[in-house]
Amino acid sequence: MASIFQGVGAATSLSSSTSIETKKFHFCSRRSPSERKACFVVVRSGGVMVDGGLNRIGGRAEQLVTNAVAAKADTPAAATASKPGHELLLFEALREGLEEEMERDARVCVMGEDVGHYGGSYKVTRGLAQKYGDLRVLDTPIAENSFTGMGIGAAMMGLRPIIEGMNMGFLLLAFNQISNNCGMLHYTSGGQFKIPVVIRGPGGVGRQLGAEHSQRLESYFQSIPGIQMVACSTPYNAKGLMKAAIRSDNPVILFEHVLLYNLKERIPDEEYVLNLEEAEMVRPGEHVTILTYSRMRYHVMQAAKTLVNKGYDPEVIDIRSLKPFDLYTIGNSIKKTHRVLIVEECMRTGGIGASLTAAITENFHDYLDAPIVCLSSQDVPTPYAGTLEEWTVVQPPQIVAAVEQLCR
Amino acid sequence: MSFSGAKIIQPLCIRYPDTPVISDQAANRITTSSPFLGSTRTLRRIQSVSAAQRRSASAIVAVADVVKEKKLKSNKNHLLTKEEGLEVYEDMILGRVFEDMCAQMYYRGKMFGFVHLYNGQEAVSSGFIKLLKKEDSVVSTYRDHVHALSKGVPARAVMSELFGKTTGCCRGQGGSMHMFSAEHNVLGGFAFIGEGIPVATGAAFTSKYKREVLKEADCDHVTLAFFGDGTANNGQFFECLNMAALWKLPIVFVVENNLWAIGMSHLRATSDPEIWKKGPAFGMPGVHVDGMDVLKVREVAKKAIGRARRGEGPTLVECETYRFRGHSLADPDELRDPAEKARYAARDPITALKKYLIESKLASEAELKAIEKKIDEVVEDAVEFANESPVPSRSQLLENVFADPKGFGIGPDGRYRCEDPKFTQGTAQV
C-alpha cells in the first residue's frame, strides 16, 4: 500500500484530449475549427496562468483560489470582517478540525492503520497519538472490516470514533460493516442505538497510483440508507466538514482526495462548523450551472477562466454533500440559468452524476432549456500510464467544450 | 480425498461430579483433544476411549503456558445455590417454551421470514448470561431470541418484535434476526454471520476506553460474543481474536458449536475442527466445554468472565452443543442423522439440570413444576400482548433511518425534508 506524502506533483496536462467521447457530449477532432481554437486558447492561457496545472504544492493553488474568476459568494464574512486568519494546507486543516473536536469531547477517538505513531499516511493525524495516547488514536492491525465494525460497536456504546481508511479503496473490505451496521443498525434497532462515526480517507484518481488505489467509492456507498456522504475540496470546507461530521449523530463518510491534501488557504482563526447538507457556491453566474465536487472543482474553475475570457458566465457550485443533495441551492441555480453541466470524477455508470441527473430531472425538469450534460470519468480501471490516466478523468478543455455546446 | 474409515463415537455419560469440575489431571495437560461427537463421518480417527473418559468430567483449558487450576471452592458440595439453580432453571425453561411457541406462531402465520430457534442450546445462554450484570453487553447472531431473554429483555417485547408490532423491542423494524435492547445492553441480533463479532469487540473496547481514557475507574463491563461453528471459519472472527488479545479487551468469545451450519457439517468445513485451539494461536486461553451441561458451562463462564473483568484479556470458549430443531423454521433438516439427534436429545440440558436439582435436594419437583407453569403463563401472556399490539403505522417508515433526520437533506423548497409535514406521515419523498 503506497503512502504518498506529496501526491501532487506532475503537471495536469492541458492537451486537447479531443478523442475522448462521452455518451452525452460528442466532441472530437473532426469538430469545427472553433473547437480546436478553443483548445489552443486554453493551452495558452493555461501556460500563462497556472503552468503545470492546478495541483502544484502551495503557491499555485493559493493563487488559483484567491484569483477565482469571480468573488466567492460563500467566502465567510467573518473571515474578512474579523482577524485575518491563518494559512495552512488542507491536511493540516483536517487535523486542526479533528484536534479541536478531540479537545472538546473526550469521547472522540481515532482508529485506523498507521494513524498513531506514523501520524497517518497523509499526516492528517500527525502528533495526535503523542498528545492523546495510543488508545485514543489507535493503530489498528490491517483488518478493515473488523476495525470498522469495532468502531461501530464503540459508537453504539457511547464513543464517537473516526475511522480512517488509509486509502478509500480499502474500505471496500469494510463494506459489510458500513452497509449493514453503519447504515442500517439505527433502524433495525428501532432507534435504540446511534452510530455517530465518521469514516474518512483519501480517494480519487491520483498520480499514476494504479487502478486499485484510484477508486471513487462514493458511487458504491450512495445507495446505503442511513449514511451521509460529504466531500471536501478546500482547507476551509475540509475543517468545517470534519467538525460537522464529528458532531453529527449520523454516520458520515467524508471523502478526501489524494491530490488536494497540499492545497493552501487562509482560514479563519475563530471556530466554525459547516453544514453537512449544504452545497457551496463557488462562483455565481448567469449562463450555466456547473455542479461539481472534490478535485473536479479545480478543473472546473480552470475551465471557468477560459470560459470567462470567451464571454461566458458560468455558475459553479461545489455540491459538497454527495448524499443527500442540497436541492435548494442546486434548484435555485437551475431556475436562474436553465442549463446544467455536471462534472465529476466518478465513473459514468451509477455515479454521483447519474443520481444527480435523475434528481434534477425529477425536480426541476420544467426549468431546463437543454438536456443535462454529465461529464464523468471513463468506465475503465484507472490505468497506470500517465497519458491513459489523464484521459480517464475529465479535463478542463472538455468542460469548456461542454459549456459551449450547452450554451449554443 | 478419502477419510480413514467412519467411526461412530459413543456419547459420554453425563455424570455430575460432586468434586470440582476441573480435575488436576486435566489441568496438568497442556492440550487434550476431545472426541468429536455428532457426525457419523470423522475426518480422522479420534483418540481412544480412555482419553474420552479422562475428559468426560472436565473442561479442558489449553493455554500457551501450563496453567495450574485451583480446585474450585464451593460452600457446600453443590456447584450452585438453590436460588441460582432455580434462576438458571427458570431461564432455560423460558428459552425452551418461548422457542416452541415461536414455532407454533410461525406455522399459524403470525411471524414470517427467517426464524432460527435455539432449542437444545439453552445451557450456553443461561450458563453464561445469568452471570452478567445489567451493564455488561451481549452480542449474538440470528439465533438471538434466547440470548435477549436471558439478558432480561421481556418476553412480551421479543414476541411483539417477532410479530412485527410496534411494541416490539425494535419497534417491529428489526425482526427475528435483529434483537436489540439499549436498556439491557443487547447489541444485536445480526443476520450475517461474523458481523456481530467486531461490534462486540468495539463494545469491549469502549469498556477499556472508559476506564483508561475517560477515567471511569470502576468500569469493568464485559462483553460476550456468541456465534456458531460456521462463523469460526470467517475472517472477522480471526481478526477480532487478534485485536482482542492484542489490546486485552474485556470480551469472551463463545462459540456455540452445534456441529452444523445449515446443512454443512462442521467437519466438512473446517481443517481443524477443534475451535478452542484457535485461542492460543492468538494468545488467549481456549477452552472446550460440554455445552449440554449448564453447570459446566457456568463454571467455565465464571472463569472467563472473571478474567475479562479483571482486565486479563479475552477467552475463547467452545461449547459443544446441539440444536434440536432445524437451522430455521424453513429448514427441512434432512441431512442430520436421526441417531445423532437422538443421542443429543438424551442429553437435553433442561432434563439434566432438573435431575441434578432434584437429586441434590436443591429443589423439589413441585417447585420446578411451579416454575414451568409460571413460564407457560409468561409466554402465553407475551403472545396475547403481541396479538393485541398495533402494527406500525405509515408514519413510522421514515423515522429511525437517521439519528439526526437532517440527514435526509434539504428539499427544493429550502426546508429540511424532515420538516416537511408529509415526513412524519411517512409519505414524504426523500
Interface residues (C-beta under 8 A of the other chain):
Chain A: A106 R107 C109 G133 L135 R136 T140 P141 A143 N145 S146 F147 T148 G149 M150 G151 I152 G153 A154 A155 M156 M157 G158 L159 N176 Q177 N180 N181 L185 H186 Y187 T188 S189 G190 G191 Q192 F193 K194 I195 P196 P225 G226 Q228 S248 D249 N250 L276 E277 E278 S321 K323 P324 F325 D326 L327 Y328 T329 G331 N363 F364
Chain B: S137 V139 G168 C169 C170 R171 G172 Q173 G174 G175 H178 F180 S181 A182 L187 G188 G189 F190 A191 F192 E195 I197 P198 V199 A200 T201 G202 A203 A204 F205 T206 S207 K208 Y209 K210 E212 V213 L214 G235 Q236 E239 C240 N242 M243 L246 E399 N400 V401 F402 A403 D404 K406 G407 F408 G409 I410 G411 P412 D413 G414 Y416 R417 V430
